[in-house]
Structure formats: C-alpha cells, structure tokens
C-alpha cells in the first residue's frame, strides 16, 4: 500500500483569511499545501506569487508547500519560490527551453523537483530526466481554472507513469490535480497515484477533516 498524501489547493481557499484556511486544512490532516501559480501567459489566469508563500511561512505554516508553476518562462521565478519556503517546485516541460537545466536549478536551490503534464501532453520528456525528478504531476483538467471536471482519459496515463516509476525503482511521488473528489479518488489511486490535489472538494466542504478522512478511506480501499 502506497503512502497517501492529500494536498489541498489554496486556489479554492478564502483568500481574505488565507492563513486561517491553511491552518485549518493542516489541522484537518492535509499532508501538503498546493500552490497554483498562474501568469496569464502560459495559462489564461493570474493567481499568486512568492510573496504569498513567504507570508504563509511567516504566519507559521510548517507543512510542505507544493508549488505548481503554470508560468513561462520558469527559471526566473524558481529562486524566488525557493527563497520563499517552497518544498516542491513543479513546472511544465513545454514552458522552459531546457528541462534538464530547470530541474537542476530547482534542486540546487534546495527544493524537490517536479514535472507537470497536461492531459494531452506526451510523456516523452520523462524518458530522459526521470532520475532528476522527485514528483510527476499529471493534470486531469486543462490548467487555468479551478472547479473543472476530471478528464477520465487521464487514468491510463496515470497507470503508465506508475509503471515507469516502479520499473526504475525510484522514489518519485505521482500526483494528480484536477477534479479530484471523494467520489473518484479511489479510481485515481487504483490507477497508481499516491498524491492527490483537491481544491473545491476540500475548501468547499463544510468539514475539512471529514472530507480528507473520507478521501483516505477511499484510497485505502483502492
């Protein structure tokens, strides 16, 4: 049984009281805090930057912060998020000119590195850099907005990446983001995921702890 991590996405939190919201989901059992960083260039939306990450660290958040960069180019912003307290920094391979160099940059700055694949993006990049990756994030919606429906055709892609990781014998987290909720998290786990980003499914619930617990039960039964 793989270690299950639940990563609430603050994109769906109440930003007027973000520190309290993050404290609440951590107290409710979250393993990671997921940051959706959008630049209104690579994706059609604009969200948050390193100052928000830094502010949460100053607020006292100790949980790992999982930064998903939906920006282009990426190298300029990586050092800022590393200095702000990011734990994981993930990026889209098509958003950089040199994937290997960006992965090295993330690790050199003391963070764990991740590659992100949109639903229609091929996995070919992984063949060349798998040993330099700490996390693979598969998008199960097209990036840019929260609250979208899970794209079912991503399930075989999850299974493919799980097979790649297992064959290589590497300790790489396999994360899925987009439309994840209690009703479908079991099938996502069955396909091979071990890390689950959920935004509206958690922050839109009346009881964060009950929702996270329900997700863990579903994963345990996968």
Secondary structure, DSSP 8 states (H G I E B T S, - for coil): ----EEEEEGGGS-GGGHHHHHHHHHHTT-SEEEEEEEBSSSSS-B---HHHHHHHHHHT--SEEEEEEE-SS-HHHHHHHHHHT-SEEEEEGGG-S-HHHHHHHHHHTT-EEEEEE-TT--STTHHHHGGG-SEEEEESS-TT-SS----TTHHHHHHHHHHHHHHHT---EEEEESS--TTTHHHHHHHT--EEEESHHHHTSS-HHHHHHHHHHHHHT-
